[in-house]
Amino acid sequence: MLTASDYRPPRLLRNPHLQSVLGSSSLRRRRGLRALAASGAITTEHILDGGNGARLQGWHSHRSPGNRRGAPCCSCTAGKAVPNRATCG
């Protein structure tokens, strides 16, 4: 079984600052969105009310029943603070 200590990135990618910059780059985000769109996934936004003005915004992506091609469903959630307001748009 592999552990985290077994992972050895290429020498240029060992810098933690560079890993942080690359991990949050817009190029990586666009590539991920393109891959998600190409998979035929359907994404829906969900807003959960936690009471006392606290809300959690997340997205769930899944493939339609006719577009499964043997791969597991894609699911992605991300938490984000949302101002307390009656509607989101």
Secondary structure, 3 states (H helix, E strand, C coil): CCCHHHCCCCHHHCCHHHHHHHHCCHHHHHHHHHHHHHCCEEEEEEEEEEECCEEEEEEEEEECCCCCCCCCCCCCCCCCECCCCCCCC
